[in-house]
Amino acid sequence: MTNLVAALAGSGADQLLGEPPLRWHPVARYGSLMQRAERTTYADTRAAGARHLALGVAVAVGVGVGLRRLLGAPGATAVAAFACVAGKMLDDEALAIAGRLAVDDLPGARGRLRSLVGRSTEDLDAGEISRAVVESLAENCVDAVTASVVWAAVGGAPAVLAHRAINTLDAMVGHRNARYTRFGWASARLDDVINYVPARLTAVAVAMCRPSRATAIVTTIRHDAPQHPSPNGGVVEAAFAAALGVRLGGVNQYGDLVENRGTLGDGRAPQPSDIAAAVALRRQCTVAVAALLSAASLSRRLRR
């Protein structure tokens, strides 16, 4: 319960204060550190990638242990959660893109979209930009918000920093290309493992927030999520699609790579107005996840 309260305090601080300046952002500095480490650890093998991952996780856990000794467990958990949660940044970027679309500024929306997605944006129209934003909100609701809260509540500062390290390494090296297919394999697979429960907890929270759509959410997850290449991204994107009554997924281009993510949901194509609705749903389901964690913690205490 102490860790949960501290995790929620850190998440609340993020919603109030937003991200630290990029120059001093701990996640950005960690990424720079691991980028330099890759010059030494890189080899085109899974074993080398596993060693790189182990190094990155060890650094994160070490920082978490140091914070706990310096600030005490609750203070360290709150600070680490604040550093790892990025809900306000995610919402602000999404709404900024919606603002560009509202004035028909497609070049501006495409340029801003690059901060949220890795796909090629040059030829996207307003509908495809809206789809990309809603998908990013759904997937990053887990990666950048609810999973951090879950891991902070479960294991305090070391656990939440380890989660953020793995997620960052997946973003850096977990790509299916000539350089990283083998080297990034361990980071990508471990990221799938650590987000498995948070993704499904988030999907339950989405259904709690849209009870009238709960049956459609469950059906869409069962039927459509397996088509998605990510075992976690498919679940939460399918939940958002059904909750919002839109159709997500489809074909995305990443440089020279074309990826078919299947069709998620049977609603209409997303529109710019759906971005604000997706932001609201992201915020609401984060509160619902906190409520689920609180209920689980209280139930455990009562059983004891």
C-alpha positions in Angstrom: 0.0 0.0 0.0 2.9 2.4 0.8 4.4 1.8 -2.6 1.0 2.2 -4.3 0.4 5.6 -2.6 3.9 6.7 -3.6 3.4 5.5 -7.2 0.2 7.5 -7.4 1.9 10.5 -6.0 4.6 10.3 -8.6 2.0 9.8 -11.4 0.0 12.8 -10.0 3.1 14.9 -10.0 3.6 14.1 -13.7 0.1 15.2 -14.5 0.7 18.5 -12.7 4.3 19.3 -13.7 4.9 17.3 -16.9 8.4 16.3 -18.1 11.7 17.7 -16.9 13.7 19.6 -19.6 15.1 17.1 -22.1 18.7 18.0 -21.3 18.2 16.8 -17.7 15.5 14.2 -18.2 16.7 11.0 -16.5 15.2 8.7 -19.2 16.9 10.7 -22.0 20.2 10.6 -20.1 19.8 6.9 -19.6 19.2 6.5 -23.3 22.4 8.4 -24.1 24.4 6.2 -21.6 23.1 3.0 -23.2 23.8 4.4 -26.7 27.4 4.9 -25.7 27.5 1.4 -24.1 26.3 -0.1 -27.3 29.5 0.9 -29.0 31.2 -1.7 -26.8 28.5 -4.3 -26.3 27.2 -4.6 -29.9 27.6 -7.8 -31.8 25.1 -9.3 -34.2 24.1 -12.0 -31.8 21.3 -12.6 -29.3 23.9 -13.3 -26.6 25.4 -9.8 -27.0 22.0 -8.3 -26.9 21.2 -10.2 -23.7 24.4 -8.8 -22.1 23.5 -5.3 -23.2 20.0 -5.7 -21.7 21.5 -7.1 -18.4 23.8 -4.1 -18.2 21.0 -1.7 -18.7 18.7 -3.3 -16.2 21.6 -3.5 -13.6 22.2 0.3 -14.0 18.5 1.1 -13.5 18.1 -1.2 -10.5 21.3 0.2 -9.0 19.9 3.7 -9.3 16.7 2.6 -7.7 18.5 1.0 -4.7 20.6 4.2 -4.3 17.5 6.4 -4.3 15.8 4.1 -1.7 18.8 4.5 0.6 18.9 8.2 0.1 15.2 9.1 0.3 13.6 6.1 2.0 11.3 3.7 0.2 8.2 5.9 -0.2 10.2 9.0 -1.4 12.3 6.9 -3.8 9.2 5.3 -5.3 7.5 8.6 -5.8 10.5 10.2 -7.4 11.1 7.2 -9.6 7.5 7.0 -10.7 7.5 10.8 -11.5 10.6 10.2 -13.7 9.1 7.2 -15.5 5.4 8.2 -16.0 4.9 10.4 -19.1 1.1 10.8 -19.3 1.0 14.6 -19.5 3.6 14.7 -22.3 1.6 12.0 -24.2 -1.7 13.9 -23.8 -0.1 17.3 -24.7 1.5 16.0 -27.8 -1.8 14.3 -28.9 -3.8 17.4 -28.3 -1.3 19.6 -30.1 -1.6 17.4 -33.2 -5.4 17.6 -32.9 -5.0 21.4 -32.8 -3.0 21.3 -36.1 -5.6 19.1 -37.7 -8.4 21.5 -36.6 -6.8 24.3 -38.7 -6.0 21.9 -41.6 -2.2 22.2 -41.0 -1.3 18.7 -42.3 2.5 19.4 -42.6 2.5 20.6 -39.0 0.5 17.6 -37.8 2.8 15.2 -39.6 5.9 16.8 -38.1 4.5 16.8 -34.6 3.4 13.2 -35.0 7.0 12.0 -35.3 7.4 12.6 -31.6 4.8 9.9 -30.9 5.2 7.2 -33.6 8.0 5.5 -35.5 6.1 5.1 -38.7 6.6 7.2 -41.8 4.3 10.2 -41.7 5.1 12.1 -44.9 2.0 10.9 -46.8 -0.6 10.5 -44.1 -3.9 12.3 -44.4 -6.0 13.6 -41.5 -7.7 10.3 -40.9 -4.4 8.3 -40.9 -2.8 10.9 -38.6 -5.8 10.5 -36.2 -5.5 6.7 -36.3 -1.8 7.0 -35.5 -2.4 9.3 -32.6 -5.2 7.1 -31.1 -3.0 4.0 -31.5 -0.1 5.7 -29.8 -2.3 6.9 -26.9 -3.5 3.4 -26.4 -0.2 1.6 -26.5 1.7 4.3 -24.5 -1.1 4.3 -21.9 0.5 1.0 -20.9 4.2 1.6 -21.8 4.4 5.1 -20.3 1.8 5.2 -17.6 -0.1 2.2 -16.2 2.8 -0.3 -16.4 5.0 2.2 -14.5 2.3 2.6 -11.8 2.0 -1.2 -11.6 5.7 -1.9 -11.3 6.2 1.0 -8.8 3.4 -0.4 -6.7 4.8 -3.9 -6.9 8.5 -3.3 -6.3 9.1 0.3 -5.6 11.9 2.4 -7.2 14.1 -0.5 -8.4 11.2 -2.2 -10.2 9.8 0.9 -11.9 13.2 2.0 -13.1 13.9 -1.5 -14.4 10.7 -1.4 -16.3 11.5 2.0 -17.8 15.0 0.7 -18.7 13.6 -2.3 -20.5 11.0 -0.3 -22.3 13.7 2.3 -23.4 16.0 -0.4 -24.6 13.2 -2.0 -26.6 12.5 1.4 -28.2 16.3 1.7 -29.0 17.2 -1.7 -30.2 14.1 -3.9 -30.4 13.7 -3.4 -34.1 13.3 -6.0 -36.9 16.1 -4.7 -39.2 19.5 -5.8 -40.3 21.3 -4.4 -37.3 19.0 -5.2 -34.4 17.0 -8.4 -35.3 19.3 -10.5 -33.2 20.9 -7.9 -30.9 17.5 -6.4 -29.9 15.7 -9.8 -29.5 16.2 -10.0 -25.7 15.1 -6.5 -25.0 11.9 -6.9 -27.2 10.9 -10.2 -25.6 11.5 -9.0 -22.1 9.5 -5.9 -22.8 6.6 -8.1 -23.9 6.9 -10.1 -20.6 6.9 -7.2 -18.2 4.0 -5.4 -19.9 1.8 -8.6 -20.2 -0.2 -8.1 -17.0 -0.3 -4.2 -17.1 -1.7 -4.3 -20.7 -4.5 -6.6 -19.7 -5.2 -4.7 -16.5 -5.5 -1.6 -18.6 -7.9 -3.3 -20.9 -10.1 -4.2 -17.9 -9.9 -0.6 -16.8 -11.0 0.5 -20.3 -14.1 -1.7 -20.0 -14.7 -0.3 -16.5 -14.7 3.2 -18.0 -17.0 2.3 -20.8 -19.4 -0.3 -19.3 -21.9 0.1 -22.2 -19.1 -1.1 -24.6 -17.7 -3.8 -22.3 -19.1 -6.7 -24.4 -17.7 -5.2 -27.6 -14.3 -4.6 -25.9 -14.0 -8.2 -24.8 -15.1 -9.5 -28.3 -12.7 -7.2 -30.1 -9.8 -8.2 -27.9 -10.5 -11.9 -28.5 -11.1 -11.7 -32.2 -8.8 -8.9 -33.4 -5.9 -8.5 -30.9 -4.1 -11.7 -32.1 -3.6 -10.1 -35.5 -1.4 -7.4 -34.0 2.4 -8.1 -34.0 2.6 -7.0 -30.3 1.0 -9.3 -27.8 0.3 -6.3 -25.5 -0.2 -3.5 -28.0 -2.9 -5.5 -29.8 -4.8 -6.0 -26.6 -4.9 -2.3 -25.5 -5.4 -0.9 -29.0 -8.3 -3.3 -29.5 -9.8 -2.2 -26.2 -9.5 1.5 -27.2 -10.9 0.8 -30.7 -14.0 -0.9 -29.3 -14.5 1.7 -26.5 -14.3 4.6 -28.9 -16.3 2.9 -31.7 -13.5 3.3 -34.2 -11.4 1.0 -36.4 -7.6 0.9 -35.7 -4.8 -1.1 -37.2 -4.0 -1.6 -40.8 -0.9 -1.1 -42.9 2.0 1.1 -41.5 5.2 1.9 -43.2 8.5 2.2 -41.2 11.1 3.4 -43.7 11.4 0.6 -46.2 9.5 -1.9 -44.0 5.7 -2.3 -44.5 3.9 -3.9 -41.6 0.2 -5.1 -41.6 -1.2 -4.8 -38.0 -4.5 -6.3 -38.9 -7.9 -4.6 -38.3 -8.8 -3.8 -34.7 -12.5 -3.0 -34.2 -15.4 -2.8 -36.7 -16.3 0.9 -36.2 -15.7 3.9 -38.5 -12.3 5.3 -39.4 -10.8 7.6 -36.8 -11.4 11.3 -37.1 -9.5 14.3 -35.6 -12.3 14.6 -33.0 -11.5 11.1 -31.7 -8.1 12.3 -30.4 -9.6 14.3 -27.5 -11.9 11.3 -26.7 -8.9 9.0 -26.6 -7.0 11.4 -24.3 -10.0 11.4 -21.9 -10.2 7.6 -22.0 -6.4 7.4 -21.3 -6.8 9.5 -18.2 -9.9 7.7 -17.0 -8.5 4.2 -17.4 -5.3 5.3 -15.5 -7.5 6.2 -12.6 -9.4 2.9 -13.0 -6.1 1.0 -12.9 -5.2 2.8 -9.7 -8.6 1.8 -8.3 -8.0 -1.8 -9.2 -4.6 -1.8 -7.6 -6.0 -0.1 -4.5 -8.8 -2.7 -4.2 -6.4 -5.6 -4.6 -4.1 -4.1 -1.9 -7.0 -3.5 0.5 -8.3 -7.0 -0.1 -4.9 -8.5 0.6 -4.6 -6.5 3.9 -8.1 -7.6 5.0 -7.3 -11.2 4.4 -4.2 -10.9 6.5 
